[in-house]
Amino acid sequence: MKANVYECMAEGVQGAEVIVCFLTTKYQASTNCQQELQFARDSKVSIVPCRVQSLWKPSDWLGFITAGSLLVDFPNVTTENFSSRMEELVKQINFITGKNLVPTESKNMTRMNRQIAVAPSVPLTSMLVKEHIETK
């Protein structure tokens, strides 16, 4: 296990086809998130931005990097609409990568901590999830 957070972030970005970032004010304020997303852009890794906060738009560096990208909306995610939101996200990833990922339930999915799971035939290393999705 690597001790340096920057080595871990660089390794993750370099091995990714797509970076999925869940945008919040906290994400925008994070220096590490900024460095990682800028590195992804500079490395020509596709970015799929997901907005988590209602009526909030990224600004400053985050607005610049995500400008022109289709935002996948995740505000007010509940257990009832989680699947449909994930389908939207997977469609966007499929469009960008030209692959056919299929969302599946993960054994480790909990109410407060959701992660993207895909069919086992497709390597998950093509995606990084940056923030937890909180459900109510």
PEQUI-V580439 format. One record per pair of residues at least 4 apart in sequence whose C-alpha atoms are under 7 Angstrom apart, sorted by the first residue. I is the first residue (numbers start at 1). J is the second residue. Records with the same first field share a line. If there is no record, write none. Layout:
I: J ; J
This chain:
2: 8
4: 8
5: 9
6: 10
7: 11
8: 12
9: 13 ; 36
10: 14
11: 15
12: 16
13: 40
15: 125 ; 126
16: 45 ; 125 ; 126 ; 127
17: 45 ; 46 ; 126 ; 127
18: 45 ; 46 ; 47 ; 48 ; 126 ; 127
19: 45 ; 46 ; 47 ; 48 ; 127 ; 128
20: 47 ; 48 ; 49 ; 127 ; 128 ; 129 ; 130
21: 48 ; 49 ; 50 ; 129 ; 130 ; 131
22: 49 ; 50 ; 51 ; 52 ; 130 ; 131
23: 27 ; 49 ; 50 ; 51 ; 52
24: 28 ; 51 ; 52 ; 53
25: 29
26: 30
27: 33
28: 62
30: 34
31: 35
32: 36
33: 37
34: 38
35: 39
36: 40
37: 41
38: 42
39: 43
40: 44 ; 45
41: 45
49: 66 ; 71 ; 72
50: 71 ; 72 ; 73 ; 74
51: 71 ; 72 ; 73 ; 74 ; 75
52: 73 ; 74 ; 75
53: 75
54: 75
58: 62 ; 63
59: 63
60: 64
61: 65
62: 66
63: 67
72: 88 ; 89
74: 85
77: 81 ; 82 ; 135
78: 82 ; 135 ; 136
79: 135
81: 85
82: 86
83: 87
84: 88
85: 89
86: 90
87: 91
88: 92
89: 93
90: 94 ; 101 ; 103
91: 95
92: 96
93: 97
94: 98 ; 99 ; 100 ; 101
101: 118 ; 119 ; 122
102: 118 ; 119
103: 117 ; 118 ; 119
104: 117 ; 118 ; 119
105: 117
106: 117
109: 113 ; 114 ; 115
110: 114
111: 135
112: 133 ; 134 ; 135
113: 132 ; 133 ; 134
114: 132 ; 133
118: 122 ; 124
